[in-house]
Amino acid sequence: MFISGDTHYGELSKLDVNVPYPLYDLTSSGLTEVWKVPVPNALRQGGIFRQANFGQIDIDWSFRQVTLSLRDAKGEPLLTQTLPIR
């Protein structure tokens, strides 16, 4: 799992070829700027979120899982992905 930002839009990418397990990258924008033209990304899962957003990571140790999410400026979820902790 990777987290990144400063692209001024949000997305979730997944690489699952030639790796021992899927690699996810959650990218969030800042809450102050948006970018109207995202770069192409063949690994993108789901949509592109151009509005102001932030990333959130929730760890549930009892169920051994991590939930990655992008949320809008009000904290409402735009995208969520739950991953097992191995």
PyMOL Python script that loads the backbone (N, CA, C, O; Angstrom):
from pymol import cmd

cmd.read_pdbstr("""\
ATOM      1  N   MET A   1       0.848  -1.160   0.000  1.00  0.00           N
ATOM      2  CA  MET A   1       0.000   0.000   0.000  1.00  0.00           C
ATOM      3  C   MET A   1       0.896   1.227   0.000  1.00  0.00           C
ATOM      4  O   MET A   1       1.871   1.303   0.747  1.00  0.00           O
ATOM      5  N   PHE A   2       0.554   2.171  -0.839  1.00  0.00           N
ATOM      6  CA  PHE A   2       1.264   3.437  -0.933  1.00  0.00           C
ATOM      7  C   PHE A   2       0.248   4.557  -0.801  1.00  0.00           C
ATOM      8  O   PHE A   2      -0.921   4.388  -1.151  1.00  0.00           O
ATOM      9  N   ILE A   3       0.685   5.679  -0.307  1.00  0.00           N
ATOM     10  CA  ILE A   3      -0.162   6.870  -0.299  1.00  0.00           C
ATOM     11  C   ILE A   3       0.631   7.999  -0.939  1.00  0.00           C
ATOM     12  O   ILE A   3       1.837   8.119  -0.726  1.00  0.00           O
ATOM     13  N   SER A   4      -0.047   8.820  -1.717  1.00  0.00           N
ATOM     14  CA  SER A   4       0.622   9.928  -2.383  1.00  0.00           C
ATOM     15  C   SER A   4      -0.366  11.074  -2.547  1.00  0.00           C
ATOM     16  O   SER A   4      -1.549  10.941  -2.234  1.00  0.00           O
ATOM     17  N   GLY A   5       0.129  12.185  -3.035  1.00  0.00           N
ATOM     18  CA  GLY A   5      -0.745  13.338  -3.204  1.00  0.00           C
ATOM     19  C   GLY A   5      -0.106  14.382  -4.086  1.00  0.00           C
ATOM     20  O   GLY A   5       0.841  14.110  -4.824  1.00  0.00           O
ATOM     21  N   ASP A   6      -0.642  15.577  -3.995  1.00  0.00           N
ATOM     22  CA  ASP A   6      -0.174  16.747  -4.727  1.00  0.00           C
ATOM     23  C   ASP A   6      -0.357  16.611  -6.226  1.00  0.00           C
ATOM     24  O   ASP A   6       0.425  17.166  -6.998  1.00  0.00           O
ATOM     25  N   THR A   7      -1.369  15.887  -6.644  1.00  0.00           N
ATOM     26  CA  THR A   7      -1.709  15.852  -8.059  1.00  0.00           C
ATOM     27  C   THR A   7      -2.946  16.690  -8.334  1.00  0.00           C
ATOM     28  O   THR A   7      -3.309  16.892  -9.493  1.00  0.00           O
ATOM     29  N   HIS A   8      -3.594  17.177  -7.297  1.00  0.00           N
ATOM     30  CA  HIS A   8      -4.785  18.029  -7.368  1.00  0.00           C
ATOM     31  C   HIS A   8      -6.006  17.298  -7.910  1.00  0.00           C
ATOM     32  O   HIS A   8      -6.945  17.927  -8.398  1.00  0.00           O
ATOM     33  N   TYR A   9      -5.994  15.979  -7.826  1.00  0.00           N
ATOM     34  CA  TYR A   9      -7.175  15.162  -8.047  1.00  0.00           C
ATOM     35  C   TYR A   9      -6.942  13.856  -7.289  1.00  0.00           C
ATOM     36  O   TYR A   9      -5.809  13.553  -6.916  1.00  0.00           O
ATOM     37  N   GLY A  10      -7.986  13.096  -7.061  1.00  0.00           N
ATOM     38  CA  GLY A  10      -7.865  11.851  -6.313  1.00  0.00           C
ATOM     39  C   GLY A  10      -8.107  10.644  -7.185  1.00  0.00           C
ATOM     40  O   GLY A  10      -8.874  10.694  -8.147  1.00  0.00           O
ATOM     41  N   GLU A  11      -7.433   9.543  -6.831  1.00  0.00           N
ATOM     42  CA  GLU A  11      -7.629   8.286  -7.548  1.00  0.00           C
ATOM     43  C   GLU A  11      -7.045   7.138  -6.727  1.00  0.00           C
ATOM     44  O   GLU A  11      -6.264   7.349  -5.799  1.00  0.00           O
ATOM     45  N   LEU A  12      -7.438   5.936  -7.087  1.00  0.00           N
ATOM     46  CA  LEU A  12      -6.871   4.721  -6.518  1.00  0.00           C
ATOM     47  C   LEU A  12      -6.307   3.900  -7.665  1.00  0.00           C
ATOM     48  O   LEU A  12      -7.001   3.632  -8.645  1.00  0.00           O
ATOM     49  N   SER A  13      -5.047   3.499  -7.542  1.00  0.00           N
ATOM     50  CA  SER A  13      -4.391   2.680  -8.568  1.00  0.00           C
ATOM     51  C   SER A  13      -4.052   1.317  -7.979  1.00  0.00           C
ATOM     52  O   SER A  13      -3.807   1.185  -6.780  1.00  0.00           O
ATOM     53  N   LYS A  14      -4.043   0.302  -8.849  1.00  0.00           N
ATOM     54  CA  LYS A  14      -3.731  -1.055  -8.409  1.00  0.00           C
ATOM     55  C   LYS A  14      -2.815  -1.720  -9.434  1.00  0.00           C
ATOM     56  O   LYS A  14      -3.121  -1.762 -10.625  1.00  0.00           O
ATOM     57  N   LEU A  15      -1.685  -2.237  -8.947  1.00  0.00           N
ATOM     58  CA  LEU A  15      -0.765  -3.012  -9.773  1.00  0.00           C
ATOM     59  C   LEU A  15      -0.818  -4.442  -9.272  1.00  0.00           C
ATOM     60  O   LEU A  15      -0.533  -4.706  -8.103  1.00  0.00           O
ATOM     61  N   ASP A  16      -1.188  -5.382 -10.164  1.00  0.00           N
ATOM     62  CA  ASP A  16      -1.273  -6.784  -9.749  1.00  0.00           C
ATOM     63  C   ASP A  16      -0.629  -7.738 -10.759  1.00  0.00           C
ATOM     64  O   ASP A  16      -0.951  -8.926 -10.787  1.00  0.00           O
ATOM     65  N   VAL A  17       0.269  -7.223 -11.577  1.00  0.00           N
ATOM     66  CA  VAL A  17       0.982  -8.029 -12.565  1.00  0.00           C
ATOM     67  C   VAL A  17       2.466  -8.037 -12.198  1.00  0.00           C
ATOM     68  O   VAL A  17       3.065  -6.991 -11.947  1.00  0.00           O
ATOM     69  N   ASN A  18       3.047  -9.243 -12.173  1.00  0.00           N
ATOM     70  CA  ASN A  18       4.478  -9.420 -11.869  1.00  0.00           C
ATOM     71  C   ASN A  18       4.874  -8.917 -10.485  1.00  0.00           C
ATOM     72  O   ASN A  18       5.999  -8.461 -10.281  1.00  0.00           O
ATOM     73  N   VAL A  19       3.955  -9.002  -9.549  1.00  0.00           N
ATOM     74  CA  VAL A  19       4.227  -8.671  -8.143  1.00  0.00           C
ATOM     75  C   VAL A  19       3.666  -9.812  -7.288  1.00  0.00           C
ATOM     76  O   VAL A  19       2.716 -10.473  -7.707  1.00  0.00           O
ATOM     77  N   PRO A  20       4.226 -10.056  -6.110  1.00  0.00           N
ATOM     78  CA  PRO A  20       3.750 -11.183  -5.303  1.00  0.00           C
ATOM     79  C   PRO A  20       2.357 -10.966  -4.694  1.00  0.00           C
ATOM     80  O   PRO A  20       1.710 -11.927  -4.276  1.00  0.00           O
ATOM     81  N   TYR A  21       1.900  -9.732  -4.644  1.00  0.00           N
ATOM     82  CA  TYR A  21       0.566  -9.409  -4.133  1.00  0.00           C
ATOM     83  C   TYR A  21       0.182  -8.053  -4.715  1.00  0.00           C
ATOM     84  O   TYR A  21       1.063  -7.288  -5.109  1.00  0.00           O
ATOM     85  N   PRO A  22      -1.109  -7.735  -4.779  1.00  0.00           N
ATOM     86  CA  PRO A  22      -1.524  -6.456  -5.363  1.00  0.00           C
ATOM     87  C   PRO A  22      -0.952  -5.268  -4.581  1.00  0.00           C
ATOM     88  O   PRO A  22      -0.922  -5.271  -3.351  1.00  0.00           O
ATOM     89  N   LEU A  23      -0.503  -4.259  -5.323  1.00  0.00           N
ATOM     90  CA  LEU A  23      -0.021  -3.016  -4.741  1.00  0.00           C
ATOM     91  C   LEU A  23      -1.039  -1.920  -5.038  1.00  0.00           C
ATOM     92  O   LEU A  23      -1.409  -1.710  -6.193  1.00  0.00           O
ATOM     93  N   TYR A  24      -1.486  -1.229  -4.009  1.00  0.00           N
ATOM     94  CA  TYR A  24      -2.462  -0.146  -4.144  1.00  0.00           C
ATOM     95  C   TYR A  24      -1.788   1.187  -3.850  1.00  0.00           C
ATOM     96  O   TYR A  24      -0.928   1.280  -2.974  1.00  0.00           O
ATOM     97  N   ASP A  25      -2.184   2.213  -4.587  1.00  0.00           N
ATOM     98  CA  ASP A  25      -1.710   3.578  -4.354  1.00  0.00           C
ATOM     99  C   ASP A  25      -2.926   4.492  -4.285  1.00  0.00           C
ATOM    100  O   ASP A  25      -3.635   4.676  -5.274  1.00  0.00           O
ATOM    101  N   LEU A  26      -3.161   5.062  -3.107  1.00  0.00           N
ATOM    102  CA  LEU A  26      -4.237   6.023  -2.917  1.00  0.00           C
ATOM    103  C   LEU A  26      -3.637   7.417  -3.057  1.00  0.00           C
ATOM    104  O   LEU A  26      -2.724   7.786  -2.318  1.00  0.00           O
ATOM    105  N   THR A  27      -4.151   8.180  -4.002  1.00  0.00           N
ATOM    106  CA  THR A  27      -3.674   9.541  -4.247  1.00  0.00           C
ATOM    107  C   THR A  27      -4.799  10.508  -3.918  1.00  0.00           C
ATOM    108  O   THR A  27      -5.921  10.355  -4.402  1.00  0.00           O
ATOM    109  N   SER A  28      -4.502  11.495  -3.100  1.00  0.00           N
ATOM    110  CA  SER A  28      -5.507  12.507  -2.792  1.00  0.00           C
ATOM    111  C   SER A  28      -5.002  13.870  -3.211  1.00  0.00           C
ATOM    112  O   SER A  28      -3.799  14.092  -3.352  1.00  0.00           O
ATOM    113  N   SER A  29      -5.947  14.784  -3.410  1.00  0.00           N
ATOM    114  CA  SER A  29      -5.579  16.155  -3.734  1.00  0.00           C
ATOM    115  C   SER A  29      -5.513  16.947  -2.436  1.00  0.00           C
ATOM    116  O   SER A  29      -5.734  16.412  -1.349  1.00  0.00           O
ATOM    117  N   GLY A  30      -5.214  18.198  -2.569  1.00  0.00           N
ATOM    118  CA  GLY A  30      -5.330  19.074  -1.414  1.00  0.00           C
ATOM    119  C   GLY A  30      -6.760  19.568  -1.292  1.00  0.00           C
ATOM    120  O   GLY A  30      -7.570  19.370  -2.198  1.00  0.00           O
ATOM    121  N   LEU A  31      -7.065  20.200  -0.195  1.00  0.00           N
ATOM    122  CA  LEU A  31      -8.408  20.762  -0.028  1.00  0.00           C
ATOM    123  C   LEU A  31      -8.505  22.172  -0.597  1.00  0.00           C
ATOM    124  O   LEU A  31      -9.573  22.784  -0.555  1.00  0.00           O
ATOM    125  N   THR A  32      -7.400  22.693  -1.131  1.00  0.00           N
ATOM    126  CA  THR A  32      -7.402  24.079  -1.597  1.00  0.00           C
ATOM    127  C   THR A  32      -7.324  24.229  -3.100  1.00  0.00           C
ATOM    128  O   THR A  32      -7.602  25.311  -3.617  1.00  0.00           O
ATOM    129  N   GLU A  33      -6.954  23.176  -3.826  1.00  0.00           N
ATOM    130  CA  GLU A  33      -6.804  23.287  -5.279  1.00  0.00           C
ATOM    131  C   GLU A  33      -7.358  22.054  -5.967  1.00  0.00           C
ATOM    132  O   GLU A  33      -7.357  20.960  -5.404  1.00  0.00           O
ATOM    133  N   VAL A  34      -7.830  22.240  -7.186  1.00  0.00           N
ATOM    134  CA  VAL A  34      -8.275  21.115  -8.011  1.00  0.00           C
ATOM    135  C   VAL A  34      -7.629  21.237  -9.380  1.00  0.00           C
ATOM    136  O   VAL A  34      -7.269  22.330  -9.817  1.00  0.00           O
ATOM    137  N   TRP A  35      -7.489  20.113 -10.044  1.00  0.00           N
ATOM    138  CA  TRP A  35      -6.878  20.048 -11.365  1.00  0.00           C
ATOM    139  C   TRP A  35      -7.884  19.420 -12.298  1.00  0.00           C
ATOM    140  O   TRP A  35      -8.379  18.326 -12.027  1.00  0.00           O
ATOM    141  N   LYS A  36      -8.195  20.081 -13.381  1.00  0.00           N
ATOM    142  CA  LYS A  36      -9.259  19.624 -14.279  1.00  0.00           C
ATOM    143  C   LYS A  36      -8.817  18.547 -15.260  1.00  0.00           C
ATOM    144  O   LYS A  36      -9.663  17.845 -15.816  1.00  0.00           O
ATOM    145  N   VAL A  37      -7.496  18.396 -15.491  1.00  0.00           N
ATOM    146  CA  VAL A  37      -7.011  17.470 -16.513  1.00  0.00           C
ATOM    147  C   VAL A  37      -6.081  16.444 -15.874  1.00  0.00           C
ATOM    148  O   VAL A  37      -4.884  16.706 -15.758  1.00  0.00           O
ATOM    149  N   PRO A  38      -6.589  15.287 -15.455  1.00  0.00           N
ATOM    150  CA  PRO A  38      -5.712  14.265 -14.872  1.00  0.00           C
ATOM    151  C   PRO A  38      -4.878  13.571 -15.937  1.00  0.00           C
ATOM    152  O   PRO A  38      -5.255  13.516 -17.108  1.00  0.00           O
ATOM    153  N   VAL A  39      -3.749  13.048 -15.514  1.00  0.00           N
ATOM    154  CA  VAL A  39      -2.891  12.314 -16.443  1.00  0.00           C
ATOM    155  C   VAL A  39      -3.467  10.914 -16.672  1.00  0.00           C
ATOM    156  O   VAL A  39      -4.152  10.377 -15.802  1.00  0.00           O
ATOM    157  N   PRO A  40      -3.194  10.321 -17.837  1.00  0.00           N
ATOM    158  CA  PRO A  40      -3.645   8.949 -18.083  1.00  0.00           C
ATOM    159  C   PRO A  40      -3.030   7.990 -17.061  1.00  0.00           C
ATOM    160  O   PRO A  40      -1.885   8.165 -16.644  1.00  0.00           O
ATOM    161  N   ASN A  41      -3.792   6.992 -16.671  1.00  0.00           N
ATOM    162  CA  ASN A  41      -3.316   6.008 -15.700  1.00  0.00           C
ATOM    163  C   ASN A  41      -4.010   4.683 -15.974  1.00  0.00           C
ATOM    164  O   ASN A  41      -5.180   4.517 -15.630  1.00  0.00           O
ATOM    165  N   ALA A  42      -3.312   3.747 -16.583  1.00  0.00           N
ATOM    166  CA  ALA A  42      -3.883   2.444 -16.923  1.00  0.00           C
ATOM    167  C   ALA A  42      -4.169   1.596 -15.683  1.00  0.00           C
ATOM    168  O   ALA A  42      -4.895   0.606 -15.775  1.00  0.00           O
ATOM    169  N   LEU A  43      -3.615   1.961 -14.530  1.00  0.00           N
ATOM    170  CA  LEU A  43      -3.811   1.193 -13.296  1.00  0.00           C
ATOM    171  C   LEU A  43      -4.930   1.752 -12.428  1.00  0.00           C
ATOM    172  O   LEU A  43      -5.195   1.221 -11.349  1.00  0.00           O
ATOM    173  N   ARG A  44      -5.584   2.807 -12.877  1.00  0.00           N
ATOM    174  CA  ARG A  44      -6.634   3.462 -12.095  1.00  0.00           C
ATOM    175  C   ARG A  44      -7.810   2.518 -11.868  1.00  0.00           C
ATOM    176  O   ARG A  44      -8.272   1.847 -12.791  1.00  0.00           O
ATOM    177  N   GLN A  45      -8.281   2.477 -10.639  1.00  0.00           N
ATOM    178  CA  GLN A  45      -9.447   1.687 -10.256  1.00  0.00           C
ATOM    179  C   GLN A  45     -10.601   2.649 -10.002  1.00  0.00           C
ATOM    180  O   GLN A  45     -10.515   3.506  -9.123  1.00  0.00           O
ATOM    181  N   GLY A  46     -11.665   2.512 -10.758  1.00  0.00           N
ATOM    182  CA  GLY A  46     -12.790   3.424 -10.552  1.00  0.00           C
ATOM    183  C   GLY A  46     -12.541   4.761 -11.217  1.00  0.00           C
ATOM    184  O   GLY A  46     -11.857   4.844 -12.237  1.00  0.00           O
ATOM    185  N   GLY A  47     -13.096   5.799 -10.638  1.00  0.00           N
ATOM    186  CA  GLY A  47     -13.080   7.101 -11.275  1.00  0.00           C
ATOM    187  C   GLY A  47     -11.947   8.015 -10.864  1.00  0.00           C
ATOM    188  O   GLY A  47     -11.048   7.647 -10.109  1.00  0.00           O
ATOM    189  N   ILE A  48     -12.031   9.220 -11.392  1.00  0.00           N
ATOM    190  CA  ILE A  48     -11.131  10.317 -11.067  1.00  0.00           C
ATOM    191  C   ILE A  48     -11.958  11.317 -10.278  1.00  0.00           C
ATOM    192  O   ILE A  48     -13.086  11.631 -10.659  1.00  0.00           O
ATOM    193  N   PHE A  49     -11.417  11.810  -9.203  1.00  0.00           N
ATOM    194  CA  PHE A  49     -12.156  12.717  -8.338  1.00  0.00           C
ATOM    195  C   PHE A  49     -11.494  14.084  -8.394  1.00  0.00           C
ATOM    196  O   PHE A  49     -10.467  14.320  -7.758  1.00  0.00           O
ATOM    197  N   ARG A  50     -12.103  14.986  -9.171  1.00  0.00           N
ATOM    198  CA  ARG A  50     -11.506  16.298  -9.433  1.00  0.00           C
ATOM    199  C   ARG A  50     -11.832  17.319  -8.355  1.00  0.00           C
ATOM    200  O   ARG A  50     -11.124  18.318  -8.224  1.00  0.00           O
ATOM    201  N   GLN A  51     -12.876  17.095  -7.587  1.00  0.00           N
ATOM    202  CA  GLN A  51     -13.227  18.053  -6.544  1.00  0.00           C
ATOM    203  C   GLN A  51     -12.230  17.969  -5.388  1.00  0.00           C
ATOM    204  O   GLN A  51     -11.486  16.995  -5.273  1.00  0.00           O
ATOM    205  N   ALA A  52     -12.219  18.977  -4.549  1.00  0.00           N
ATOM    206  CA  ALA A  52     -11.342  18.965  -3.370  1.00  0.00           C
ATOM    207  C   ALA A  52     -11.604  17.695  -2.563  1.00  0.00           C
ATOM    208  O   ALA A  52     -12.756  17.342  -2.309  1.00  0.00           O
ATOM    209  N   ASN A  53     -10.531  17.011  -2.161  1.00  0.00           N
ATOM    210  CA  ASN A  53     -10.695  15.772  -1.413  1.00  0.00           C
ATOM    211  C   ASN A  53      -9.485  15.534  -0.524  1.00  0.00           C
ATOM    212  O   ASN A  53      -8.449  16.185  -0.657  1.00  0.00           O
ATOM    213  N   PHE A  54      -9.648  14.586   0.382  1.00  0.00           N
ATOM    214  CA  PHE A  54      -8.525  14.153   1.219  1.00  0.00           C
ATOM    215  C   PHE A  54      -8.588  12.648   1.367  1.00  0.00           C
ATOM    216  O   PHE A  54      -9.647  12.042   1.200  1.00  0.00           O
ATOM    217  N   GLY A  55      -7.447  12.043   1.681  1.00  0.00           N
ATOM    218  CA  GLY A  55      -7.374  10.604   1.873  1.00  0.00           C
ATOM    219  C   GLY A  55      -7.488  10.246   3.342  1.00  0.00           C
ATOM    220  O   GLY A  55      -7.072  11.005   4.218  1.00  0.00           O
ATOM    221  N   GLN A  56      -8.057   9.081   3.595  1.00  0.00           N
ATOM    222  CA  GLN A  56      -8.193   8.582   4.962  1.00  0.00           C
ATOM    223  C   GLN A  56      -7.831   7.105   4.981  1.00  0.00           C
ATOM    224  O   GLN A  56      -8.206   6.355   4.080  1.00  0.00           O
ATOM    225  N   ILE A  57      -7.102   6.691   6.008  1.00  0.00           N
ATOM    226  CA  ILE A  57      -6.737   5.288   6.194  1.00  0.00           C
ATOM    227  C   ILE A  57      -7.271   4.846   7.544  1.00  0.00           C
ATOM    228  O   ILE A  57      -6.914   5.421   8.572  1.00  0.00           O
ATOM    229  N   ASP A  58      -8.121   3.831   7.548  1.00  0.00           N
ATOM    230  CA  ASP A  58      -8.661   3.256   8.779  1.00  0.00           C
ATOM    231  C   ASP A  58      -8.117   1.845   8.919  1.00  0.00           C
ATOM    232  O   ASP A  58      -8.193   1.045   7.986  1.00  0.00           O
ATOM    233  N   ILE A  59      -7.568   1.544  10.092  1.00  0.00           N
ATOM    234  CA  ILE A  59      -7.024   0.214  10.368  1.00  0.00           C
ATOM    235  C   ILE A  59      -7.908  -0.456  11.405  1.00  0.00           C
ATOM    236  O   ILE A  59      -8.122   0.079  12.493  1.00  0.00           O
ATOM    237  N   ASP A  60      -8.417  -1.624  11.064  1.00  0.00           N
ATOM    238  CA  ASP A  60      -9.231  -2.408  11.985  1.00  0.00           C
ATOM    239  C   ASP A  60      -8.422  -3.650  12.361  1.00  0.00           C
ATOM    240  O   ASP A  60      -8.390  -4.636  11.624  1.00  0.00           O
ATOM    241  N   TRP A  61      -7.777  -3.580  13.514  1.00  0.00           N
ATOM    242  CA  TRP A  61      -6.915  -4.683  13.948  1.00  0.00           C
ATOM    243  C   TRP A  61      -7.712  -5.932  14.288  1.00  0.00           C
ATOM    244  O   TRP A  61      -7.206  -7.040  14.109  1.00  0.00           O
ATOM    245  N   SER A  62      -8.942  -5.791  14.771  1.00  0.00           N
ATOM    246  CA  SER A  62      -9.722  -6.973  15.145  1.00  0.00           C
ATOM    247  C   SER A  62     -10.119  -7.806  13.925  1.00  0.00           C
ATOM    248  O   SER A  62     -10.166  -9.033  14.008  1.00  0.00           O
ATOM    249  N   PHE A  63     -10.405  -7.155  12.794  1.00  0.00           N
ATOM    250  CA  PHE A  63     -10.741  -7.871  11.564  1.00  0.00           C
ATOM    251  C   PHE A  63      -9.552  -7.969  10.615  1.00  0.00           C
ATOM    252  O   PHE A  63      -9.664  -8.520   9.520  1.00  0.00           O
ATOM    253  N   ARG A  64      -8.411  -7.430  11.043  1.00  0.00           N
ATOM    254  CA  ARG A  64      -7.176  -7.465  10.256  1.00  0.00           C
ATOM    255  C   ARG A  64      -7.406  -6.943   8.838  1.00  0.00           C
ATOM    256  O   ARG A  64      -7.171  -7.643   7.853  1.00  0.00           O
ATOM    257  N   GLN A  65      -7.873  -5.687   8.762  1.00  0.00           N
ATOM    258  CA  GLN A  65      -8.090  -5.068   7.467  1.00  0.00           C
ATOM    259  C   GLN A  65      -7.815  -3.567   7.523  1.00  0.00           C
ATOM    260  O   GLN A  65      -7.896  -2.936   8.576  1.00  0.00           O
ATOM    261  N   VAL A  66      -7.492  -3.024   6.364  1.00  0.00           N
ATOM    262  CA  VAL A  66      -7.240  -1.591   6.196  1.00  0.00           C
ATOM    263  C   VAL A  66      -8.247  -1.080   5.182  1.00  0.00           C
ATOM    264  O   VAL A  66      -8.461  -1.708   4.145  1.00  0.00           O
ATOM    265  N   THR A  67      -8.866   0.054   5.474  1.00  0.00           N
ATOM    266  CA  THR A  67      -9.772   0.676   4.520  1.00  0.00           C
ATOM    267  C   THR A  67      -9.169   1.994   4.070  1.00  0.00           C
ATOM    268  O   THR A  67      -8.906   2.885   4.877  1.00  0.00           O
ATOM    269  N   LEU A  68      -8.953   2.100   2.764  1.00  0.00           N
ATOM    270  CA  LEU A  68      -8.476   3.331   2.143  1.00  0.00           C
ATOM    271  C   LEU A  68      -9.687   4.074   1.613  1.00  0.00           C
ATOM    272  O   LEU A  68     -10.567   3.461   1.008  1.00  0.00           O
ATOM    273  N   SER A  69      -9.752   5.373   1.826  1.00  0.00           N
ATOM    274  CA  SER A  69     -10.872   6.123   1.274  1.00  0.00           C
ATOM    275  C   SER A  69     -10.448   7.516   0.862  1.00  0.00           C
ATOM    276  O   SER A  69      -9.536   8.114   1.432  1.00  0.00           O
ATOM    277  N   LEU A  70     -11.146   8.012  -0.154  1.00  0.00           N
ATOM    278  CA  LEU A  70     -11.082   9.415  -0.534  1.00  0.00           C
ATOM    279  C   LEU A  70     -12.374  10.038  -0.059  1.00  0.00           C
ATOM    280  O   LEU A  70     -13.446   9.453  -0.214  1.00  0.00           O
ATOM    281  N   ARG A  71     -12.280  11.229   0.523  1.00  0.00           N
ATOM    282  CA  ARG A  71     -13.455  11.913   1.052  1.00  0.00           C
ATOM    283  C   ARG A  71     -13.504  13.337   0.526  1.00  0.00           C
ATOM    284  O   ARG A  71     -12.470  13.967   0.304  1.00  0.00           O
ATOM    285  N   ASP A  72     -14.717  13.836   0.328  1.00  0.00           N
ATOM    286  CA  ASP A  72     -14.854  15.210  -0.143  1.00  0.00           C
ATOM    287  C   ASP A  72     -14.595  16.187   1.005  1.00  0.00           C
ATOM    288  O   ASP A  72     -14.308  15.767   2.126  1.00  0.00           O
ATOM    289  N   ALA A  73     -14.694  17.470   0.730  1.00  0.00           N
ATOM    290  CA  ALA A  73     -14.361  18.497   1.718  1.00  0.00           C
ATOM    291  C   ALA A  73     -15.246  18.426   2.960  1.00  0.00           C
ATOM    292  O   ALA A  73     -14.858  18.915   4.020  1.00  0.00           O
ATOM    293  N   LYS A  74     -16.427  17.825   2.843  1.00  0.00           N
ATOM    294  CA  LYS A  74     -17.327  17.675   3.991  1.00  0.00           C
ATOM    295  C   LYS A  74     -17.100  16.361   4.737  1.00  0.00           C
ATOM    296  O   LYS A  74     -17.750  16.102   5.750  1.00  0.00           O
ATOM    297  N   GLY A  75     -16.175  15.525   4.238  1.00  0.00           N
ATOM    298  CA  GLY A  75     -15.888  14.250   4.880  1.00  0.00           C
ATOM    299  C   GLY A  75     -16.707  13.082   4.367  1.00  0.00           C
ATOM    300  O   GLY A  75     -16.608  11.975   4.895  1.00  0.00           O
ATOM    301  N   GLU A  76     -17.517  13.316   3.341  1.00  0.00           N
ATOM    302  CA  GLU A  76     -18.326  12.238   2.771  1.00  0.00           C
ATOM    303  C   GLU A  76     -17.467  11.365   1.859  1.00  0.00           C
ATOM    304  O   GLU A  76     -16.642  11.889   1.111  1.00  0.00           O
ATOM    305  N   PRO A  77     -17.646  10.036   1.907  1.00  0.00           N
ATOM    306  CA  PRO A  77     -16.811   9.151   1.090  1.00  0.00           C
ATOM    307  C   PRO A  77     -17.099   9.292  -0.406  1.00  0.00           C
ATOM    308  O   PRO A  77     -18.251   9.355  -0.834  1.00  0.00           O
ATOM    309  N   LEU A  78     -16.023   9.339  -1.179  1.00  0.00           N
ATOM    310  CA  LEU A  78     -16.102   9.322  -2.642  1.00  0.00           C
ATOM    311  C   LEU A  78     -15.713   7.953  -3.172  1.00  0.00           C
ATOM    312  O   LEU A  78     -16.248   7.499  -4.184  1.00  0.00           O
ATOM    313  N   LEU A  79     -14.789   7.297  -2.495  1.00  0.00           N
ATOM    314  CA  LEU A  79     -14.258   6.008  -2.923  1.00  0.00           C
ATOM    315  C   LEU A  79     -13.743   5.283  -1.683  1.00  0.00           C
ATOM    316  O   LEU A  79     -13.130   5.907  -0.817  1.00  0.00           O
ATOM    317  N   THR A  80     -13.978   3.992  -1.586  1.00  0.00           N
ATOM    318  CA  THR A  80     -13.415   3.186  -0.500  1.00  0.00           C
ATOM    319  C   THR A  80     -12.912   1.864  -1.052  1.00  0.00           C
ATOM    320  O   THR A  80     -13.484   1.300  -1.985  1.00  0.00           O
ATOM    321  N   GLN A  81     -11.843   1.387  -0.463  1.00  0.00           N
ATOM    322  CA  GLN A  81     -11.276   0.075  -0.818  1.00  0.00           C
ATOM    323  C   GLN A  81     -10.768  -0.562   0.464  1.00  0.00           C
ATOM    324  O   GLN A  81      -9.927   0.013   1.156  1.00  0.00           O
ATOM    325  N   THR A  82     -11.273  -1.741   0.783  1.00  0.00           N
ATOM    326  CA  THR A  82     -10.841  -2.465   1.971  1.00  0.00           C
ATOM    327  C   THR A  82      -9.876  -3.566   1.576  1.00  0.00           C
ATOM    328  O   THR A  82     -10.130  -4.333   0.647  1.00  0.00           O
ATOM    329  N   LEU A  83      -8.756  -3.632   2.299  1.00  0.00           N
ATOM    330  CA  LEU A  83      -7.697  -4.608   2.015  1.00  0.00           C
ATOM    331  C   LEU A  83      -7.412  -5.438   3.251  1.00  0.00           C
ATOM    332  O   LEU A  83      -7.447  -4.916   4.366  1.00  0.00           O
ATOM    333  N   PRO A  84      -7.131  -6.724   3.075  1.00  0.00           N
ATOM    334  CA  PRO A  84      -6.771  -7.543   4.241  1.00  0.00           C
ATOM    335  C   PRO A  84      -5.359  -7.228   4.713  1.00  0.00           C
ATOM    336  O   PRO A  84      -4.494  -6.874   3.913  1.00  0.00           O
ATOM    337  N   ILE A  85      -5.132  -7.357   6.006  1.00  0.00           N
ATOM    338  CA  ILE A  85      -3.789  -7.264   6.566  1.00  0.00           C
ATOM    339  C   ILE A  85      -3.280  -8.693   6.652  1.00  0.00           C
ATOM    340  O   ILE A  85      -3.908  -9.533   7.297  1.00  0.00           O
ATOM    341  N   ARG A  86      -2.166  -8.980   6.020  1.00  0.00           N
ATOM    342  CA  ARG A  86      -1.629 -10.340   6.028  1.00  0.00           C
ATOM    343  C   ARG A  86      -0.412 -10.430   6.893  1.00  0.00           C
ATOM    344  O   ARG A  86       0.177 -11.503   7.020  1.00  0.00           O
TER     345      ARG A  86
END
""", "prot")
cmd.dss("prot")
cmd.show_as("cartoon", "prot")
cmd.util.cbc("prot")
cmd.orient("prot")
